[in-house]
Amino acid sequence: MNPAAKDDSDSPNGSPASSLKREGSRSQSPPKRPKSTRPTSTPTPDDSRAEFSRGTTQKGRLWAPDDEPTKARHQSQDKANVASNTRLRAFSGAQPKGQRQTQNQTQNQTQSQNQQSQLASTHSSSHVDDDDTAELIKQPETRPISQEQLVTEVKGIYAGLVMVESKCIEVDSAQTAQSDTSVLNNEQWQALIALHRTLLHEHHDFFLASQHPSASPALRRLASKYAMPARMWRHGIHSFLELLRHRLPASLEHMLTFIYLAYSMMALLYETVPAFEDTWIECLGDLGRYRMAIEDDNIRDREVWTSVSRHWYSKASDKAPTTGRLYHHLAILARPTALQQLYYYTKSLCVAIPFASARESIMTLFDPLMASNPSQQSRLAPPELAFVRIHSIMFSKKSPEKLEPLIAELRNDLDNHIARSTRRWLEPGYVRILKI
C-alpha cells in the first residue's frame, strides 16, 4: 500500500469517500443505553462511535441531519460534553441554560398570574351566580307594616295635603279676582305650577297609603268619606286650568306644561289606584278635551287629542251607561257632525241620571239650523237637515206649522238618499236616534 494513501486514511481530515467506506465496513450503532444509566464525563470508545454514528443511509445519497430521528440524537448525547450540547442546541434551536432558566421563571410567573386571574374570575362569577340566585327568590323578605303605623302615615300625609290645598285655593282665588289687572311672568307661573304639582303628589301619596293592601276597611273608606278624588280634580287641576285658560294666549306654554303634568298623574293613578277607576277615566277625558280646545294651529294634533278624549269618555260611558254627563261630553266632541251631536245630546237627557245642562247645549245645535239662512245647511244633505229640524220643533215647541212639511220632505228624499249612500247612511246616527 502506498504510505501516502495510508496516511490519508488514518488522518481525521480524510476524503468523504474514505469516510463512507470506513463507515460501511463498521457495524451498526450499539443498542441504546438504559435511561437509568448515568453517562460519565469521559466517553468510552463505543460511546464515541455511537455519538458520531449516522446510521445507514440510502445508496447513492449523502447523509443529512434530518435523516436521523430527533429522539435518537437526543438520547445519544452526553450531558457532560459541552461540544455535543452546543451542537444539539444548534440543531434543535434550544437556548443556553441561563437564558432557558430565565424563560422558565417568566413562564412560571405568567402561569401563576393566569391561575390567580382565573381564580378571581371564578370567585367573581360565583358571586354573580349567588346574586342571580338571590334575585330569583319568588317572594323577597319584606317587613310588614302594622295598622298603627299605616294610620299614622295617613294622618301625616293628610295634614300636609290640607295645608297645600289651602294654599292652592287661596292663590287661585286671588289670581282669578285679579285676572284683568295682573300679569304674571314666567317665574310666577312656574311657582304656581310647582305648588299645584305638590298638591297632586300629596294626593297620590294619600291614595297609595289609604288603599294599601294591609289597610283596614275603615282606612280604605277615608278617600270616599272626604271626597278626595273630587277635591283633587277641583282644587289641584280644574281651578288652575281655568285660571290658565282665561290668561290665554300669554299662558299657552304654561297651560300645555300643566296639562301634560296632570295627564301623567291621572294615568298613574288609573294604573295604581283601581278603586276610583271611573273617576280617573273621566278626568283623563276632560284633560284630553282641554288639550284639544287650545289647539288651533295644528289640525292633526287637534284631531289626535279629540280621539284621545273620545276614547276615555266612551270607556267611561261603557262603565256607567246611565250617567248623562258623559254623553254630553261626547256630543261636544262630535262637532261639527250634527246627527251625532243630536244623538248624544238626546241620550244625555234620556238616561236614568240626565244631565240638565244638555238642554242649553242642544239649543246651540238647533238655533242655527232653524234660522232662515242656517250656516250648516251646506254641510248637511237635505234629508239630514229635515231630520234635525223635525227634532228641533218637537223639542223646543217653536214653529209647529213647519213640522208637517218637513216630515213630508224627509219621506220623499230619504229613499233616494239611502240608495245613493248604501250602508253608509247608518253611520251618522239615524238608527241610533230612532232607537232612543
Secondary structure, DSSP 8 states (H G I E B T S, - for coil): --HHHHHHHHSTT--HHHHHHHHHHS--------TTS---SS--HHHHHHHH------TT----GGGS-HHHHHHTS-TT-HHHHHHHHHHHT---HHHHHHHHHHHHHHHHHHHHHHHHHHHHHHHHHHHHHHHT-SS-------HHHHHHHHHHHHHHHHHHHHHHHHHHHHHHHTTTT----HHHHHHHHHHHHHHHHHHHHHHHHHT-TT--HHHHTHHHHTTHHHHIIIIIIIHHHHHHHHTTTTTHHHHHHHHHHHHHHHHHHHHH-GGGHHHHHHHHHHHHHHHHHT--S-HHHHHHHHHHHHHHHHHHHHH-TTBHHHHHHHHHHTTT-HHHHHHHHHHHHHSSB--TTHHHHHHHHHHHHHSSS-TTGGGS-HHHHHHHHHHHHHHH---GGGHHHHHHHHHHHHHHHHHHHGGGGGTTTHHHHHH-
